[in-house]
Amino acid sequence: NSGYATGLFGKWHMGGGRDVNDAPFPQAYGFEQSLTSFEGMGDRLLVNGHGLSNENADVPGAITWTSWHQLANLHTDAAINFITTAHTANKPFFAYVPYDDTHSPYNVEPGHENDFDHITSNNDGKNFLGELNDLDKQIGRLLDALDNLGIASNTLVVLVGDNGAPNDALNTLLNRNGGLRGGKGNLWEGGIRVAFLARMPGIIPAGVVNSTTAISTLDMLPTYCSLAGIPLPEAPFAGENMKDVLMGATRPRVTPLLWEFGTVSAVSTAAPKLAVRVGNRKFMCNPDGSDKQLYDMASDRNETTNVAAAPANAAEVVGMEAQLMTWYREIILGEIGEPTVISAGEPPALIIADSFDVTGGNSTTTGFAATEGVNQELATRHTGTLAGTLRYIRTDALKPVAAHSIAGNRLTIADAANSTAFQLSADGTATYDFGPKIRGRRYEWKATLDLDDLDVAAARMTIGIADSPTPDGGVAGHDLGVQLDLVTGNTISVFKRIDAASNAGGTDINAPIRQGLPQGEPVSVRVVMQDSTNYSVYGTAYEIFINGQSADTGNIRFANNSRYLIFDTAPNTGPVQYDDFSLETLEAGPSITGRIPLLGLTESRATSVAGVEKVRLHWSTQPGRVFRPMISADLSGWIPLPGAGGNPMEVGSGHHTIQWLEADIPEAYRGRGFIRLESVR
């Protein structure tokens, strides 16, 4: 658009072939003339002996069949012809010449296989060096052409690699990565640091090596535009203008460099998959935060000493990791913006309550069958948000099932051998995890316990909370339990029971908190908890009330996000009775936060947007195409997604191949809605 002739001669490698079948061809990016190899539309060089033929070659452009070792020569011929034609027409030009060499397999002109046997006897090594030598000659031909046309001082030439050499036997033999750690397929310097040479006689100082400024290929577009006096398009750019550096300045770069290696393949290594460089410091880690590495590029370019764990670097590591993860979240995952409130937290509510009241005051059977025994008439007994969804199951099956029933509108466990424990379940098999309902909130659980056993040696009953679905009986495993115990003198003592891992003392706690209660009389137990999800500290506060009076306070620590409520009795204990059990949250839950969700769209597939207020849409496209996002509540009647002022959105792609769009979902479609693309032109 700025009057330049544009040409591509070499390896396209950006779609239209084996890599990305639906990506645009070179012409879609503005290249007026091209000669590619294998990939791309237009004139092409294809190599004999690779299973290709002219059959079905119905895309535009002429095919020239050749040998591998001739590719660089033919691409150079085409580039020189293009440059000469542009110069003759008095047009400035941009020539992109991405040679296939020196990529494996290494091929040299027949008769030159041993030109470098004075360096190595390895056949791959000799062929690589021969191919590199030929590439050097082809680049020399390009430079000679500029000199002969008299335009060298007005033409910037940049030579840059795309990645380091594979860290293979040939790299070991020829030191192709200059001793840098790693190679192609990872983010250590051997994989990402490549040669960069620039030539423009009279403008760029000759023979100067800049070891101070880190330059990225992302910097090329803003630098080229600055040199050519072309304003940058109005779009975000990760690179910076390095015109002054090319002209001799030795300054640190301003913008950070960030990388993600998102493909796991045969060339991948155990290197971290994310990296950021700020000045001379390079930080690496994986998306989950593991494998943190920090290197000083000024003193340790080979990345031999990881200083991430050094106390003096702690703040730097935190800052660089935050910067890297923000970039990864926004650019790679597409989760943009600061966290926003998606929905308000759940209001305080009764989660589940059980009065154990059944018709006639007694269950007609015993046990834990779905609608019998302790589970009889749940629909009339249960109240709360989970009413009708839960039932009791045994988690300790030693005591006979016939010992469990409802009698006198209380859940009763008869005197029988062995212990018992039971919990609530949604499916009759797995114990129910209340964690999603209560963790991180203020809540209470309570029940009335009645211990009528007269055997001082055995009589104990407990109700407790744990982060494990099947904690051990007794103290072990209960993060917090309240136990009634018949003691000498036939009085009831109330004990708190806390597992060793759950309290700061590090030993099991089995301590009395109320004593001298009359045997045979019900005891009201109420436990209020301020739950903490910081599992590195003892941050969950509790207060235990016995018969309405505060009996104990303290702090415990859960180990994870799960919360289970457990009823258990000691061996040979009974009869004992539970009544008026309930679990209730006492404050609103935390607001649910998140970032704008990311949805990929196509013309053939509808994507749900239920529950979404704002969304970031993206789709693959050809430059110049125009699409209209469509929305429907029933997958049948589709209307254009309204934009500002209620007008239908139509989105043109310009020169882009990936189109992004942020949109508000109309309120009528937030309960049930679907979105897809429709091609306009």
C-alpha positions as CSV (number, residue, x, y, z in Angstrom):
1,N,0.0,0.0,0.0
2,S,3.0,2.3,0.2
3,G,4.3,1.8,-3.3
4,Y,6.7,-1.0,-2.7
5,A,7.1,-4.0,-5.0
6,T,6.8,-7.1,-2.8
7,G,8.2,-10.6,-3.5
8,L,8.7,-13.9,-1.7
9,F,11.2,-16.4,-2.9
10,G,11.8,-19.5,-0.8
11,K,10.2,-21.6,2.0
12,W,6.7,-20.2,2.8
13,H,6.0,-22.5,5.8
14,M,3.0,-20.4,6.9
15,G,0.1,-22.5,5.5
16,G,-1.3,-23.6,2.2
17,G,0.5,-26.9,2.6
18,R,1.3,-29.6,5.2
19,D,1.3,-27.3,8.3
20,V,-2.0,-25.4,8.2
21,N,-4.3,-26.3,5.4
22,D,-6.7,-23.5,5.8
23,A,-4.2,-20.6,6.2
24,P,-3.8,-18.0,3.5
25,F,-1.3,-18.2,0.6
26,P,1.5,-15.6,0.2
27,Q,-0.7,-13.5,-2.0
28,A,-3.1,-12.9,0.8
29,Y,-0.3,-11.2,2.7
30,G,0.4,-8.7,-0.1
31,F,3.2,-10.5,-2.0
32,E,2.7,-9.6,-5.6
33,Q,5.3,-12.1,-6.8
34,S,6.4,-15.4,-5.3
35,L,8.3,-18.6,-6.0
36,T,7.8,-21.1,-3.2
37,S,8.9,-24.6,-2.5
38,F,6.2,-27.2,-1.8
39,E,3.9,-24.8,0.2
40,G,2.1,-21.8,-1.1
41,M,0.1,-20.8,-4.2
42,G,1.6,-19.4,-7.3
43,D,4.8,-20.4,-9.0
44,R,6.5,-23.3,-7.2
45,L,9.7,-25.4,-7.1
46,L,9.0,-29.0,-6.4
47,V,11.7,-31.6,-5.7
48,N,11.8,-34.8,-7.7
49,G,11.6,-38.1,-5.9
50,H,9.3,-37.0,-3.1
51,G,6.2,-38.7,-4.2
52,L,4.8,-35.6,-5.9
53,S,3.4,-35.2,-9.5
54,N,1.5,-32.8,-11.6
55,E,-1.7,-34.8,-11.0
56,N,-4.4,-32.7,-9.4
57,A,-2.1,-29.6,-9.5
58,D,-5.0,-27.3,-10.3
59,V,-4.0,-24.3,-8.2
60,P,-2.6,-21.3,-10.1
61,G,1.0,-21.0,-10.9
62,A,3.8,-22.8,-12.8
63,I,5.5,-25.9,-11.3
64,T,9.2,-26.4,-11.9
65,W,10.6,-29.8,-11.1
66,T,14.2,-29.7,-9.7
67,S,16.7,-31.3,-7.3
68,W,17.0,-30.3,-3.7
69,H,20.5,-28.9,-4.1
70,Q,19.2,-26.5,-6.8
71,L,16.5,-24.8,-4.7
72,A,18.7,-22.1,-3.2
73,N,20.2,-21.3,-6.6
74,L,16.7,-21.0,-8.3
75,H,15.3,-18.9,-5.5
76,T,18.2,-16.6,-5.7
77,D,17.8,-16.3,-9.5
78,A,14.1,-15.3,-8.9
79,A,15.0,-12.8,-6.2
80,I,17.6,-11.1,-8.3
81,N,15.2,-10.9,-11.3
82,F,12.6,-9.4,-9.0
83,I,15.0,-6.8,-7.6
84,T,16.3,-5.9,-11.0
85,T,12.8,-5.4,-12.4
86,A,11.8,-3.2,-9.5
87,H,14.9,-1.1,-9.8
88,T,14.4,-0.7,-13.5
89,A,10.8,0.5,-12.8
90,N,12.1,2.9,-10.2
91,K,10.1,1.2,-7.5
92,P,11.3,0.5,-3.9
93,F,11.1,-3.2,-3.1
94,F,10.7,-5.6,-0.3
95,A,12.2,-9.1,-1.0
96,Y,11.7,-11.9,1.5
97,V,14.1,-14.8,0.7
98,P,13.6,-17.6,3.3
99,Y,15.9,-20.3,2.0
100,D,15.2,-24.0,2.6
101,D,18.9,-24.5,3.3
102,T,20.4,-25.5,5.7
103,H,17.5,-27.7,6.8
104,S,17.8,-31.4,6.8
105,P,18.1,-33.5,4.7
106,Y,21.5,-32.1,3.7
107,N,22.0,-32.3,-0.1
108,V,25.0,-31.1,-2.2
109,E,25.6,-31.0,-5.9
110,P,26.9,-34.4,-7.0
111,G,30.6,-34.5,-7.0
112,H,31.0,-32.2,-4.0
113,E,30.1,-34.6,-1.3
114,N,33.7,-34.6,0.1
115,D,34.6,-31.0,-0.3
116,F,34.8,-30.7,3.5
117,D,36.4,-34.0,4.4
118,H,39.3,-32.0,5.8
119,I,37.0,-30.9,8.6
120,T,35.1,-34.1,9.3
121,S,34.6,-37.6,8.0
122,N,31.0,-37.7,9.0
123,N,28.8,-37.8,5.9
124,D,26.0,-35.7,7.4
125,G,28.6,-33.2,8.6
126,K,30.2,-33.0,5.2
127,N,26.9,-32.5,3.5
128,F,25.8,-29.9,6.0
129,L,29.0,-27.9,5.5
130,G,28.6,-28.2,1.7
131,E,25.0,-27.0,1.9
132,L,26.1,-24.1,4.2
133,N,28.9,-23.2,1.7
134,D,26.4,-23.1,-1.2
135,L,24.0,-20.9,0.9
136,D,26.9,-18.5,1.5
137,K,27.5,-18.3,-2.2
138,Q,23.8,-17.6,-2.9
139,I,23.7,-14.8,-0.3
140,G,26.8,-13.4,-1.9
141,R,25.0,-13.4,-5.3
142,L,22.3,-11.3,-3.8
143,L,24.7,-8.8,-2.3
144,D,26.6,-8.6,-5.6
145,A,23.4,-7.9,-7.4
146,L,22.7,-4.9,-5.1
147,D,26.3,-3.7,-5.6
148,N,26.1,-4.0,-9.4
149,L,22.8,-2.1,-9.5
150,G,24.3,0.6,-7.4
151,I,21.6,0.4,-4.8
152,A,23.5,-1.2,-1.9
153,S,23.7,2.0,0.2
154,N,19.9,2.4,-0.1
155,T,19.0,-1.2,0.6
156,L,18.9,-2.8,4.0
157,V,19.8,-6.4,4.0
158,V,19.0,-8.5,7.1
159,L,20.2,-12.1,7.6
160,V,18.5,-13.9,10.5
161,G,17.8,-17.5,11.4
162,D,14.4,-18.9,12.6
163,N,15.6,-21.1,15.4
164,G,18.7,-22.8,16.7
165,A,20.0,-26.1,15.3
166,P,18.7,-29.4,16.7
167,N,20.7,-30.5,19.7
168,D,21.7,-33.7,18.0
169,A,24.9,-35.6,17.1
170,L,25.7,-33.1,14.3
171,N,25.4,-30.2,16.7
172,T,27.9,-32.0,19.0
173,L,30.2,-32.6,16.1
174,L,30.2,-29.1,14.6
175,N,29.1,-27.0,17.6
176,R,26.4,-25.4,15.4
177,N,24.8,-23.5,18.4
178,G,28.1,-22.1,19.6
179,G,28.0,-23.9,22.9
180,L,24.7,-22.5,23.9
181,R,22.5,-24.7,26.0
182,G,19.7,-26.7,24.2
183,G,18.6,-26.4,20.6
184,K,15.7,-26.3,18.3
185,G,12.5,-27.2,20.2
186,N,13.2,-25.5,23.5
187,L,13.5,-22.0,25.0
188,W,17.1,-22.2,26.2
189,E,19.4,-19.9,24.2
190,G,20.4,-22.8,21.9
191,G,16.9,-22.9,20.6
192,I,16.1,-19.2,20.3
193,R,19.3,-17.2,19.9
194,V,20.3,-17.1,16.2
195,A,22.6,-15.2,13.9
196,F,21.6,-11.6,13.1
197,L,23.6,-9.6,10.5
198,A,22.6,-6.3,8.9
199,R,24.2,-4.5,5.9
200,M,23.6,-1.1,4.5
201,P,26.9,0.6,3.4
202,G,27.2,4.2,4.6
203,I,24.3,3.8,7.0
204,I,25.1,0.8,9.2
205,P,28.6,0.7,10.5
206,A,30.5,-2.2,9.0
207,G,32.3,-4.7,11.2
208,V,30.6,-3.7,14.4
209,V,29.4,-6.4,16.9
210,N,26.6,-5.3,19.3
211,S,26.5,-7.7,22.3
212,T,24.4,-5.3,24.4
213,T,21.0,-5.0,22.7
214,A,18.7,-8.0,22.5
215,I,16.8,-7.9,19.2
216,S,13.9,-10.0,18.1
217,T,12.3,-10.7,14.8
218,L,9.3,-9.0,16.3
219,D,11.3,-5.8,16.0
220,M,11.7,-6.0,12.2
221,L,8.3,-4.6,11.1
222,P,8.5,-1.4,13.2
223,T,12.2,-1.0,12.2
224,Y,11.5,-1.5,8.5
225,C,8.6,1.0,8.6
226,S,10.7,3.6,10.4
227,L,13.6,3.3,7.9
228,A,11.1,3.5,5.0
229,G,9.2,6.4,6.5
230,I,6.0,4.4,6.5
231,P,3.6,4.8,9.5
232,L,2.8,1.7,11.4
233,P,-0.8,0.4,11.1
234,E,-3.0,1.1,14.1
235,A,-2.5,-2.2,15.9
236,P,-0.6,-3.4,18.9
237,F,3.0,-4.4,18.2
238,A,5.2,-6.5,20.6
239,G,8.4,-5.3,18.9
240,E,10.2,-2.0,19.1
241,N,11.9,0.3,16.5
242,M,15.6,-0.7,16.4
243,K,16.6,1.8,13.7
244,D,19.1,3.5,16.1
245,V,20.6,0.2,17.1
246,L,21.2,-0.7,13.4
247,M,22.9,2.6,13.0
248,G,25.3,1.9,15.9
249,A,23.6,2.6,19.2
250,T,24.3,0.1,22.0
251,R,21.3,0.4,24.3
252,P,19.3,-2.1,26.3
253,R,16.0,-2.9,24.6
254,V,12.9,-1.2,26.2
255,T,10.2,-3.9,25.7
256,P,10.5,-7.4,27.3
257,L,10.9,-10.4,25.1
258,L,8.4,-13.3,25.8
259,W,8.2,-16.8,24.4
260,E,6.0,-19.8,24.6
261,F,6.9,-23.2,23.2
262,G,3.5,-24.8,22.9
263,T,4.2,-28.0,21.0
264,V,5.3,-31.3,22.4
265,S,7.2,-33.2,19.7
266,A,10.3,-35.3,19.1
267,V,12.5,-32.2,19.3
268,S,11.0,-31.1,22.6
269,T,13.1,-31.3,25.8
270,A,12.5,-30.9,29.4
271,A,13.1,-27.1,29.2
272,P,10.4,-24.9,30.6
273,K,7.7,-23.9,28.1
274,L,7.5,-20.2,28.9
275,A,10.3,-17.5,29.1
276,V,10.7,-13.8,29.5
277,R,13.8,-11.6,29.1
278,V,14.0,-8.2,30.7
279,G,17.4,-6.5,30.1
280,N,20.0,-9.1,30.8
281,R,17.8,-11.3,33.0
282,K,15.9,-14.3,31.6
283,F,13.2,-16.1,33.6
284,M,11.7,-19.4,32.6
285,C,8.9,-21.6,34.0
286,N,6.1,-23.9,33.0
287,P,2.5,-22.7,32.7
288,D,1.7,-24.3,36.1
289,G,4.6,-22.3,37.7
290,S,6.9,-25.3,38.0
291,D,10.6,-25.5,37.0
292,K,11.5,-21.9,37.7
293,Q,14.8,-20.8,36.2
294,L,16.6,-17.4,36.2
295,Y,19.8,-16.6,34.3
296,D,21.9,-13.6,33.9
297,M,22.6,-13.3,30.1
298,A,25.5,-10.9,30.6
299,S,27.6,-13.2,32.6
300,D,26.0,-16.6,31.9
301,R,24.9,-16.8,28.2
302,N,25.2,-20.6,28.3
303,E,22.7,-20.8,31.1
304,T,24.7,-22.9,33.4
305,T,23.7,-21.4,36.8
306,N,20.1,-21.1,37.7
307,V,19.8,-18.4,40.4
308,A,16.0,-18.4,40.8
309,A,16.2,-19.9,44.3
310,A,18.7,-17.3,45.6
311,P,17.1,-15.2,48.3
312,A,18.4,-12.0,46.8
313,N,16.5,-12.7,43.6
314,A,13.1,-13.5,45.3
315,A,11.4,-10.3,44.4
316,E,12.8,-10.3,40.9
317,V,11.5,-13.8,40.3
318,V,8.0,-12.9,41.6
319,G,7.9,-9.9,39.4
320,M,9.1,-11.6,36.2
321,E,6.8,-14.6,36.8
322,A,3.8,-12.3,37.2
323,Q,4.7,-10.5,34.0
324,L,5.2,-13.8,32.1
325,M,2.0,-15.4,33.4
326,T,-0.1,-12.3,32.6
327,W,1.2,-12.4,29.0
328,Y,0.6,-16.1,28.8
329,R,-2.9,-15.7,30.1
330,E,-3.9,-12.9,27.9
331,I,-2.0,-13.6,24.6
332,I,-1.7,-17.4,24.6
333,L,-4.9,-18.3,26.4
334,G,-6.9,-15.3,25.3
335,E,-8.1,-14.5,28.8
336,I,-8.1,-10.8,28.7
337,G,-8.6,-8.0,31.2
338,E,-8.5,-7.9,35.0
339,P,-10.6,-10.4,36.9
340,T,-14.2,-9.3,37.1
341,V,-17.1,-10.4,39.1
342,I,-19.0,-13.0,37.1
343,S,-21.7,-13.5,39.7
344,A,-22.4,-12.5,43.3
345,G,-21.7,-15.1,46.0
346,E,-24.4,-17.5,47.2
347,P,-26.5,-15.9,49.9
348,P,-26.6,-17.4,53.4
349,A,-28.8,-20.5,53.3
350,L,-29.7,-23.7,55.1
351,I,-27.8,-26.4,53.2
352,I,-29.4,-29.5,54.7
353,A,-31.4,-30.2,57.9
354,D,-32.9,-33.5,59.1
355,S,-35.5,-33.6,61.8
356,F,-35.6,-37.5,61.6
357,D,-39.4,-37.2,62.0
358,V,-41.2,-40.1,60.3
359,T,-44.8,-41.1,60.4
360,G,-45.5,-42.8,63.7
361,G,-42.1,-41.8,65.0
362,N,-40.4,-45.1,64.0
363,S,-39.0,-46.5,60.7
364,T,-40.7,-49.6,59.6
365,T,-37.4,-51.3,58.8
366,T,-33.7,-50.9,59.8
367,G,-30.6,-50.2,57.8
368,F,-29.5,-47.9,55.0
369,A,-31.7,-49.0,52.0
370,A,-32.7,-46.1,49.8
371,T,-36.2,-45.6,51.2
372,E,-36.0,-47.7,54.4
373,G,-34.5,-47.5,57.8
374,V,-32.5,-44.4,58.4
375,N,-33.5,-43.2,54.9
376,Q,-37.3,-43.5,55.3
377,E,-39.4,-40.5,54.4
378,L,-36.4,-38.2,53.5
379,A,-38.7,-36.1,51.4
380,T,-40.7,-35.0,54.4
381,R,-37.7,-34.9,56.9
382,H,-35.2,-33.0,54.9
383,T,-35.2,-29.2,54.4
384,G,-32.6,-26.9,52.9
385,T,-31.1,-26.3,49.4
386,L,-30.0,-29.9,49.2
387,A,-33.3,-31.3,50.4
388,G,-34.4,-34.3,48.2
389,T,-30.9,-35.0,46.9
390,L,-29.1,-36.6,49.8
391,R,-29.4,-39.9,51.8
392,Y,-27.3,-41.7,54.4
393,I,-24.7,-44.4,53.7
394,R,-22.5,-46.4,56.0
395,T,-18.7,-45.7,55.8
396,D,-17.9,-48.1,58.6
397,A,-19.9,-51.3,58.1
398,L,-18.7,-53.3,61.2
399,K,-21.8,-52.8,63.3
400,P,-24.8,-54.8,62.0
401,V,-27.0,-52.8,59.7
402,A,-30.0,-53.9,61.8
403,A,-28.7,-51.7,64.6
404,H,-29.6,-48.5,62.7
405,S,-33.1,-47.2,62.6
406,I,-35.3,-44.3,63.4
407,A,-37.1,-44.6,66.7
408,G,-39.2,-41.9,68.5
409,N,-38.3,-39.4,65.7
410,R,-34.6,-39.7,66.3
411,L,-31.9,-41.6,64.5
412,T,-31.0,-44.5,66.8
413,I,-28.0,-46.8,66.9
414,A,-28.7,-49.8,69.1
415,D,-26.2,-51.5,71.4
416,A,-24.3,-54.0,69.3
417,A,-20.8,-55.1,68.7
418,N,-18.3,-53.1,66.8
419,S,-18.2,-49.4,65.7
420,T,-20.2,-47.6,63.0
421,A,-19.9,-44.5,60.9
422,F,-22.1,-42.9,58.3
423,Q,-22.3,-39.9,56.1
424,L,-24.6,-38.3,53.5
425,S,-24.4,-39.2,49.9
426,A,-26.0,-38.0,46.6
427,D,-25.8,-41.3,44.7
428,G,-26.0,-43.9,47.5
429,T,-22.4,-44.9,47.0
430,A,-19.9,-41.9,47.3
431,T,-19.8,-39.7,50.4
432,Y,-21.0,-36.1,49.7
433,D,-18.4,-33.4,49.7
434,F,-19.9,-30.2,51.1
435,G,-16.7,-28.3,50.3
436,P,-18.0,-26.4,47.2
437,K,-20.9,-25.2,49.4
438,I,-19.1,-24.1,52.5
439,R,-15.3,-23.8,52.1
440,G,-14.0,-20.3,52.7
441,R,-17.3,-19.2,54.3
442,R,-18.7,-18.9,57.8
443,Y,-21.1,-21.7,58.6
444,E,-22.4,-23.9,61.4
445,W,-23.2,-27.5,61.8
446,K,-25.2,-28.8,64.8
447,A,-27.1,-31.8,66.2
448,T,-28.7,-33.0,69.4
449,L,-26.8,-36.0,70.7
450,D,-28.2,-38.5,73.3
451,L,-25.9,-41.1,74.8
452,D,-27.9,-43.6,76.8
453,D,-25.3,-46.4,77.1
454,L,-24.5,-47.2,80.7
455,D,-21.1,-48.9,80.0
456,V,-18.4,-46.4,81.1
457,A,-15.8,-48.4,79.2
458,A,-17.4,-48.2,75.8
459,A,-19.9,-45.3,75.6
460,R,-18.8,-42.7,73.1
461,M,-20.6,-41.0,70.2
462,T,-19.2,-38.3,67.9
463,I,-20.2,-35.8,65.1
464,G,-17.4,-34.2,63.2
465,I,-16.0,-32.6,60.0
466,A,-13.1,-33.8,57.9
467,D,-11.4,-33.1,54.6
468,S,-11.2,-36.9,53.9
469,P,-14.2,-38.9,52.8
470,T,-13.2,-41.9,55.0
471,P,-11.3,-40.7,58.0
472,D,-10.2,-43.2,60.6
473,G,-12.5,-43.7,63.6
474,G,-11.9,-41.9,66.8
475,V,-9.6,-38.8,66.9
476,A,-7.5,-39.6,63.9
477,G,-8.8,-38.2,60.7
478,H,-11.4,-35.8,62.2
479,D,-10.2,-32.3,61.6
480,L,-12.7,-31.3,64.3
481,G,-15.1,-33.6,66.2
482,V,-17.3,-33.2,69.2
483,Q,-17.7,-36.4,71.3
484,L,-20.0,-37.4,74.1
485,D,-18.3,-39.8,76.6
486,L,-19.8,-41.5,79.6
487,V,-17.3,-41.2,82.5
488,T,-16.9,-42.5,85.9
489,G,-19.8,-41.3,88.1
490,N,-22.3,-41.8,85.3
491,T,-22.0,-38.2,84.0
492,I,-21.4,-37.1,80.4
493,S,-18.3,-35.2,79.4
494,V,-18.0,-33.5,76.0
495,F,-14.6,-33.7,74.3
496,K,-13.2,-31.9,71.3
497,R,-11.2,-34.2,69.0
498,I,-8.7,-32.8,66.5
499,D,-6.3,-34.8,64.3
500,A,-2.6,-34.2,64.8
501,A,-2.2,-32.8,61.3
502,S,-5.0,-30.3,61.9
503,N,-3.7,-28.4,64.9
504,A,-0.6,-26.4,65.6
505,G,0.5,-28.7,68.4
506,G,1.1,-31.6,66.0
507,T,-0.4,-34.3,68.2
508,D,-3.9,-35.7,68.4
509,I,-6.2,-33.6,70.7
510,N,-8.8,-35.4,72.8
511,A,-9.7,-32.8,75.5
512,P,-12.8,-32.2,77.6
513,I,-14.6,-28.9,77.0
514,R,-17.7,-29.6,79.2
515,Q,-18.1,-32.0,82.1
516,G,-20.7,-33.2,84.6
517,L,-23.7,-33.3,82.3
518,P,-26.5,-35.6,83.4
519,Q,-26.4,-39.1,81.9
520,G,-29.4,-39.9,79.7
521,E,-30.3,-36.3,78.8
522,P,-29.9,-34.9,75.2
523,V,-27.0,-32.6,74.6
524,S,-27.2,-29.8,72.0
525,V,-24.0,-29.4,70.0
526,R,-23.5,-26.4,67.7
527,V,-20.2,-25.7,66.0
528,V,-19.6,-22.3,64.2
529,M,-16.7,-22.2,61.8
530,Q,-15.0,-19.4,59.9
531,D,-13.4,-21.5,57.1
532,S,-10.1,-20.7,55.5
533,T,-8.8,-22.1,52.2
534,N,-5.2,-21.1,53.1
535,Y,-4.0,-24.6,53.9
536,S,-0.5,-23.5,54.8
537,V,-1.6,-22.0,58.1
538,Y,-4.0,-22.9,60.9
539,G,-6.5,-20.3,59.7
540,T,-9.9,-22.0,60.2
541,A,-11.5,-20.6,63.4
542,Y,-14.1,-22.5,65.3
543,E,-16.4,-22.1,68.3
544,I,-18.2,-24.9,70.0
545,F,-21.5,-24.3,71.8
546,I,-22.8,-26.9,74.3
547,N,-26.5,-26.6,75.3
548,G,-26.4,-23.0,74.0
549,Q,-23.3,-21.9,75.8
550,S,-19.8,-21.4,74.4
551,A,-17.5,-24.2,75.5
552,D,-14.4,-23.8,73.4
553,T,-12.7,-21.9,70.6
554,G,-9.6,-22.4,68.6
555,N,-8.1,-22.8,65.1
556,I,-7.5,-25.8,62.9
557,R,-6.2,-26.4,59.4
558,F,-7.8,-28.3,56.6
559,A,-5.5,-29.9,54.0
560,N,-7.7,-29.4,50.9
561,N,-11.0,-28.1,49.5
562,S,-13.1,-31.0,50.6
563,R,-15.5,-31.0,53.7
564,Y,-17.3,-34.1,54.9
565,L,-19.7,-34.5,57.9
566,I,-19.3,-37.7,59.8
567,F,-21.5,-39.4,62.4
568,D,-19.7,-42.2,64.3
569,T,-19.9,-44.3,67.5
570,A,-17.3,-46.3,69.3
571,P,-17.4,-50.1,69.4
572,N,-20.1,-51.7,71.6
573,T,-21.8,-48.3,72.1
574,G,-25.6,-48.0,72.2
575,P,-28.2,-47.0,72.3
576,V,-27.2,-43.5,71.1
577,Q,-29.5,-41.1,69.2
578,Y,-29.0,-38.1,66.8
579,D,-31.7,-35.5,66.4
580,D,-32.2,-32.2,64.6
581,F,-29.0,-32.3,62.5
582,S,-28.4,-29.3,60.2
583,L,-25.7,-27.5,58.2
584,E,-26.2,-23.8,57.4
585,T,-24.0,-21.0,55.9
586,L,-24.1,-17.8,57.9
587,E,-22.8,-15.3,55.4
588,A,-22.8,-14.8,51.7
589,G,-20.2,-16.8,49.7
590,P,-17.4,-15.1,47.9
591,S,-18.2,-13.5,44.6
592,I,-17.3,-15.6,41.6
593,T,-14.6,-13.9,39.5
594,G,-13.1,-14.6,36.2
595,R,-12.0,-13.2,32.9
596,I,-13.8,-12.7,29.7
597,P,-14.3,-16.2,28.3
598,L,-12.7,-17.1,25.0
599,L,-14.7,-18.8,22.3
600,G,-13.7,-20.0,18.9
601,L,-16.3,-19.8,16.1
602,T,-16.9,-21.5,12.8
603,E,-19.6,-21.4,10.2
604,S,-20.4,-25.1,10.7
605,R,-20.6,-25.4,14.5
606,A,-22.7,-23.5,17.1
607,T,-21.1,-22.7,20.4
608,S,-23.0,-22.2,23.7
609,V,-22.9,-18.9,25.4
610,A,-25.2,-19.8,28.3
611,G,-24.3,-17.9,31.5
612,V,-22.0,-15.5,29.6
613,E,-22.5,-11.7,29.6
614,K,-19.3,-10.7,27.7
615,V,-17.2,-12.9,25.4
616,R,-14.1,-12.7,23.3
617,L,-14.7,-14.4,20.0
618,H,-12.1,-15.5,17.5
619,W,-12.1,-17.3,14.1
620,S,-9.7,-18.2,11.3
621,T,-10.3,-16.4,8.1
622,Q,-8.9,-15.3,4.7
623,P,-7.8,-11.7,4.4
624,G,-10.7,-9.6,3.0
625,R,-13.5,-11.9,4.1
626,V,-16.4,-10.4,6.0
627,F,-18.4,-12.4,8.6
628,R,-21.5,-11.7,10.7
629,P,-21.8,-13.4,14.2
630,M,-25.2,-14.9,14.6
631,I,-27.0,-15.8,17.8
632,S,-29.9,-18.1,18.6
633,A,-31.8,-19.4,21.6
634,D,-32.9,-22.7,20.1
635,L,-30.4,-23.5,17.3
636,S,-33.2,-22.8,14.8
637,G,-34.0,-19.1,14.6
638,W,-30.8,-17.2,14.1
639,I,-30.4,-13.4,14.2
640,P,-27.3,-11.2,13.8
641,L,-25.5,-10.5,17.1
642,P,-26.3,-6.9,17.8
643,G,-23.5,-4.4,18.3
644,A,-23.4,-0.8,19.4
645,G,-26.8,0.8,18.9
646,G,-28.4,-2.5,18.3
647,N,-27.0,-2.7,14.7
648,P,-25.9,-6.1,13.4
649,M,-22.2,-6.7,13.6
650,E,-20.3,-7.3,10.4
651,V,-16.6,-7.9,10.8
652,G,-14.1,-7.6,8.0
653,S,-10.7,-9.2,8.3
654,G,-8.5,-6.8,6.4
655,H,-5.1,-8.4,6.2
656,H,-5.6,-10.6,9.2
657,T,-5.9,-14.4,9.3
658,I,-7.2,-14.6,12.8
659,Q,-10.1,-12.3,13.7
660,W,-10.9,-11.2,17.3
661,L,-14.1,-9.6,18.5
662,E,-15.3,-8.7,22.0
663,A,-19.1,-8.7,22.3
664,D,-21.8,-8.4,24.8
665,I,-24.4,-11.2,24.9
666,P,-28.0,-9.9,25.0
667,E,-29.7,-10.6,28.3
668,A,-32.4,-12.7,26.6
669,Y,-29.7,-15.2,25.5
670,R,-27.7,-15.5,28.7
671,G,-29.8,-18.3,30.1
672,R,-29.7,-20.3,26.9
673,G,-27.9,-19.0,23.8
674,F,-25.7,-20.2,20.9
675,I,-23.5,-18.3,18.5
676,R,-21.9,-19.1,15.1
677,L,-20.5,-17.4,12.1
678,E,-22.2,-16.5,8.9
679,S,-20.2,-15.5,5.8
680,V,-21.3,-12.1,4.3
681,R,-18.7,-12.0,1.5
